[in-house]
């Protein structure tokens, strides 16, 4: 599992080093799978494994990486998304854990239920440790007899980093860490770990743990089963693209997270979102206005982003994309897309496919 977890390094909001894709492809190849189909599914027009191939690039989009990730995990029958370092989890375990916690009223309740889930169905290294006090929340993995003599590696870091990002996704806002503990000794490339977590790091500790303010445990979850389905379908895309946005932007972040990018079953209502955020509808409307936006604008932004991603998938017709986005017909989608981007869906698709999915800015 070590190679699959190389994604822990600092990333731009929408780009992932090609090296990470290479690690996934190598895993598939070593297990006897042809990886050409993975490249096709991801929309890559070059072979990451061959730096001399035409059009080779040092980065791929986060969505392309996520498609390769999903395909590879399916082949290897591991749906843990790297949350359990060094342990292959039964297919569907992480998915079922998500459905178990999505109805929780707060992050603290969700973490406790997640820990109960893994303690019930798995043992040893797969168990999630959670300990809360009045001041701090500590979440991570206990030392299961490995001892602290080894040097910290990417597996240790990635498992904690993905949980950290997952908690932020659940609440729709960044979780600021106060410290991170590791079993192992200090690594050679310490600065990469410091950039990843943005807080003091301690080595040779009894457990791999994230520390954050207990106040975060009171935050409500901003997602529903609908937005969870989208998350699972595209994971780890939404975790890779998360950034530590400012507190002032957190309300917009939460609303965007609840709107999501899957509109095939309609939009979450404004009243439902305000209730989930425990804010009255008039207050939410005023606060969004103060931040220079509105619920309708945020819906349009999420819909536009989803449309541009779907248009990169050649196997989808314009009509099917319109349906997935919740439009009653293709002509309505056509008008809306032109309003958002200045281009028609067909023209956008043709231009992006001509350039290649990683070349240049969006037209319009």
C-alpha positions in Angstrom: 0.0 0.0 0.0 2.9 2.4 0.4 3.0 3.6 -3.2 -0.7 4.4 -3.3 -0.3 6.8 -0.5 2.2 9.2 -2.0 -0.5 11.8 -2.4 0.4 13.4 0.9 2.7 16.0 -0.5 1.5 19.7 -0.7 -0.7 20.3 -3.8 -2.2 23.2 -5.7 -6.0 23.3 -5.4 -6.6 21.5 -8.7 -3.3 19.8 -9.8 -1.6 16.7 -8.7 2.0 15.7 -9.5 2.1 13.0 -12.3 4.4 11.0 -10.0 1.3 10.1 -7.9 -0.5 8.8 -10.9 2.6 6.8 -11.8 2.5 5.1 -8.4 -1.0 4.0 -8.9 -0.4 2.7 -12.5 2.7 0.9 -11.3 0.6 -0.9 -8.6 -1.9 -2.0 -11.2 0.9 -3.1 -13.6 2.7 -5.1 -10.9 -0.5 -7.1 -10.2 -0.9 -8.0 -13.9 -3.4 -5.4 -15.0 -3.0 -3.4 -18.2 -3.2 0.3 -17.3 -4.1 1.7 -20.7 -7.8 1.5 -19.9 -7.1 3.6 -16.7 -5.5 6.3 -18.8 -8.5 6.3 -21.1 -11.0 6.5 -18.3 -9.1 9.4 -16.8 -8.9 11.3 -20.0 -5.1 11.4 -20.2 -3.6 11.7 -23.6 0.0 10.8 -22.6 1.6 7.9 -20.8 2.7 9.0 -17.3 5.0 6.0 -17.1 7.1 7.2 -20.0 8.6 10.7 -19.5 9.7 10.6 -23.1 6.2 10.1 -24.5 4.6 13.0 -26.6 2.8 15.5 -24.5 4.2 14.2 -21.1 3.4 16.7 -18.3 4.6 17.0 -14.7 1.1 17.3 -13.3 -2.4 16.0 -14.0 -5.7 17.5 -12.8 -7.1 16.4 -9.4 -10.1 14.9 -11.2 -8.0 12.9 -13.6 -5.9 11.6 -10.6 -9.1 10.7 -8.8 -10.4 8.7 -11.8 -7.2 6.7 -11.9 -7.4 6.3 -8.1 -11.0 5.0 -8.3 -10.2 2.6 -11.1 -7.1 1.3 -9.3 -8.9 0.8 -6.0 -11.6 -1.1 -7.8 -9.0 -3.4 -9.3 -7.3 -3.9 -6.0 -10.5 -4.3 -4.1 -9.6 -1.6 -1.5 -12.0 1.2 -0.8 -10.3 2.7 2.2 -8.9 5.7 0.3 -5.7 5.2 2.4 -7.4 6.1 5.7 -5.9 3.0 7.3 -2.2 2.9 6.8 -0.6 -0.4 6.0 -4.0 -2.2 6.2 -6.2 -3.3 3.2 -9.8 -2.8 4.3 -12.7 -4.9 3.0 -14.4 -3.5 -0.1 -17.1 -1.1 0.9 -16.0 -0.6 4.6 -15.2 3.1 4.3 -18.4 3.6 2.2 -20.6 2.0 4.9 -18.8 3.9 7.6 -19.7 7.1 5.8 -23.4 6.2 5.6 -23.3 5.3 9.3 -22.0 8.8 10.3 -23.6 11.1 7.8 -26.7 11.6 9.9 -24.8 12.6 13.0 -25.6 16.0 14.5 -22.0 17.1 15.0 -18.4 16.3 14.1 -17.7 14.9 17.5 -20.6 12.4 17.2 -19.4 11.4 13.7 -15.9 10.8 14.9 -17.1 8.7 17.8 -19.3 6.6 15.6 -16.6 6.1 13.0 -14.3 4.9 15.8 -17.1 2.5 17.0 -17.6 1.2 13.4 -13.9 0.2 13.0 -13.6 -1.1 16.5 -16.7 -3.3 15.8 -15.7 -4.8 12.5 -11.9 -4.6 12.4 -9.0 -5.1 14.8 -5.5 -3.9 15.3 -4.1 -1.3 12.9 -7.5 -0.6 11.2 -9.1 0.8 14.4 -9.5 4.6 14.7 -8.6 6.0 18.1 -10.5 9.1 19.4 -10.1 10.8 22.7 -11.8 14.1 23.6 -11.2 16.5 26.5 -12.6 20.0 27.2 -9.7 21.6 25.3 -8.5 19.1 22.7 -9.7 16.4 20.3 -7.1 13.7 19.6 -7.8 11.4 16.7 -5.5 8.8 15.0 -3.9 5.4 15.4 -2.3 3.8 18.4 1.1 2.1 18.2 0.1 -1.5 17.6 3.5 -2.9 18.7 5.6 -1.4 15.9 7.5 0.8 18.3 8.9 4.2 17.4 12.3 3.1 16.2 11.4 3.4 12.5 11.5 6.7 10.6 8.1 8.4 9.8 7.0 7.6 6.3 4.4 8.7 3.8 2.0 6.0 4.9 1.9 7.5 8.5 1.4 11.0 7.2 -1.2 10.2 4.5 -3.5 8.3 6.9 -3.6 11.3 9.2 -3.8 13.9 6.5 -6.8 12.3 4.8 -8.7 12.0 8.1 -7.9 15.7 8.7 -9.3 16.7 5.3 -12.3 14.3 5.6 -13.3 16.1 8.9 -13.0 19.4 7.1 -15.2 18.0 4.2 -17.8 16.8 6.7 -18.1 20.2 8.3 -17.6 22.3 5.2 -14.8 24.3 6.8 -11.1 23.8 7.4 -10.0 22.3 10.7 -6.9 24.0 12.1 -4.5 21.6 13.7 -2.7 22.4 16.9 -0.1 19.5 16.7 0.5 16.2 15.1 2.2 13.2 16.8 4.0 10.3 15.1 5.2 6.9 16.3 8.4 7.1 14.3 11.5 9.2 14.3 11.9 12.5 12.5 12.0 12.0 8.7 14.7 13.5 6.4 12.3 15.6 4.4 10.8 17.2 7.5 9.7 20.4 5.6 7.2 18.5 3.5 5.4 17.2 6.6 5.5 20.7 8.1 3.9 22.1 4.9 1.3 19.4 4.9 0.0 19.9 8.4 0.9 23.5 9.2 1.5 22.9 12.9 4.1 21.6 15.3 5.1 18.0 14.8 6.3 15.6 17.5 8.2 12.4 16.8 8.8 9.2 18.8 5.3 9.5 20.4 3.0 6.7 21.7 0.6 7.2 18.8 -0.1 8.8 15.4 -2.5 11.6 16.4 -4.1 14.8 15.2 -4.7 17.4 17.8 -7.3 20.2 17.3 -9.5 22.4 19.4 -12.4 20.6 20.9 -14.7 23.5 19.7 -14.6 21.9 16.3 -16.4 18.9 17.7 -19.6 21.0 18.0 -19.6 21.9 14.3 -22.6 20.4 12.5 -22.2 18.1 9.5 -23.2 20.0 6.3 -23.7 17.0 4.1 -26.6 14.7 3.2 -26.7 11.2 1.7 -27.0 12.8 -1.7 -23.8 14.9 -1.4 -22.1 11.8 0.2 -22.9 9.7 -2.9 -21.1 12.3 -5.0 -18.2 12.4 -2.7 -17.8 8.6 -2.8 -18.2 8.6 -6.6 -15.3 11.0 -7.1 -13.1 10.4 -4.1 -10.5 11.5 -3.3 -11.1 14.5 -5.6 -12.9 16.7 -3.0 -10.2 16.0 -0.4 -7.4 16.8 -2.8 -8.8 20.1 -3.8 -9.6 21.3 -0.2 -7.7 24.4 0.9 -7.3 26.1 4.2 -9.6 29.0 3.4 -10.0 31.9 5.7 -12.6 32.0 8.4 -14.5 34.7 6.6 -15.0 32.5 3.6 -16.1 29.5 5.6 -19.8 30.1 5.3 -19.5 30.2 1.5 -17.4 27.0 1.7 -20.1 25.3 3.8 -23.0 26.3 1.5 -21.0 25.2 -1.6 -20.2 21.9 0.0 -23.9 21.3 0.8 -24.9 22.2 -2.8 -22.3 19.7 -4.1 -22.0 18.9 -7.8 -24.5 16.1 -8.3 -27.9 17.6 -9.3 -29.6 14.5 -10.9 -32.0 14.4 -7.9 -32.5 18.2 -7.6 -31.0 20.9 -5.5 -30.9 21.1 -1.7 -33.4 23.8 -0.7 -32.2 27.1 0.9 -34.4 26.5 3.9 -32.9 23.0 4.3 -29.3 24.4 4.1 -30.0 27.2 6.6 -31.5 24.6 9.0 -28.5 22.3 8.7 -26.2 25.3 9.4 -28.4 26.3 12.3 -28.8 29.8 10.9 -32.1 31.4 10.1 -32.8 31.8 6.4 -32.9 35.7 6.5 -29.5 35.7 8.4 -27.9 33.3 6.0 -29.1 35.4 3.1 -27.6 38.6 4.7 -24.3 36.9 5.5 -23.9 35.6 1.9 -24.7 39.1 0.6 -22.0 40.5 2.9 -19.5 38.1 1.3 -20.5 39.3 -2.1 -22.6 36.4 -3.3 -26.0 34.7 -3.1 -27.5 31.3 -2.9 -28.4 31.4 -6.6 -24.8 32.5 -7.6 -23.3 29.6 -5.6 -25.7 27.2 -7.2 -24.7 28.4 -10.6 -21.0 28.2 -9.8 -21.4 24.6 -8.6 -23.5 23.6 -11.6 -21.0 25.3 -14.0 -18.1 23.4 -12.4 -19.9 20.1 -12.6 -20.9 20.8 -16.3 -17.3 21.5 -17.3 -16.1 18.3 -15.7 -18.8 16.2 -17.3 -18.2 17.6 -20.7 -14.7 16.1 -20.6 -16.2 12.7 -20.6 -16.7 11.9 -24.3 -19.0 9.0 -23.6 -21.7 11.3 -22.2 -24.1 13.0 -24.6 -25.0 16.6 -24.1 -28.6 15.5 -23.3 -27.4 13.0 -20.6 -25.2 15.7 -19.0 -28.2 18.1 -19.0 -30.2 15.5 -17.2 -27.4 14.8 -14.6 -27.3 18.6 -13.9 -31.0 18.7 -13.3 -32.1 20.5 -16.4 -35.4 19.6 -18.0 -34.0 19.6 -21.5 -30.7 20.1 -23.4 -31.8 23.5 -24.8 -32.1 25.0 -21.2 -28.7 23.6 -20.4 -27.3 25.1 -23.6 -28.6 28.6 -22.7 -27.3 28.4 -19.1 -23.9 27.1 -20.0 -23.5 29.9 -22.6 -24.4 32.4 -19.8 -21.9 30.9 -17.4 -19.0 30.5 -19.8 -19.7 32.4 -23.0 -19.4 29.2 -24.9 -21.9 26.4 -25.9 -21.5 23.0 -24.3 -20.6 21.5 -27.7 -18.0 24.2 -28.5 -16.5 23.9 -25.1 -16.1 20.1 -25.3 -14.6 20.3 -28.8 -12.1 23.0 -27.7 -11.1 21.1 -24.6 -10.7 17.8 -26.4 -8.6 19.5 -29.1 -6.3 21.1 -26.5 -6.2 18.0 -24.3 -7.8 18.1 -20.8 -4.6 19.6 -19.2 -3.8 22.3 -21.7 -4.7 25.9 -21.3 -7.5 27.7 -19.6 -11.2 27.1 -20.1 -12.6 28.9 -23.2 -14.8 31.8 -22.5 
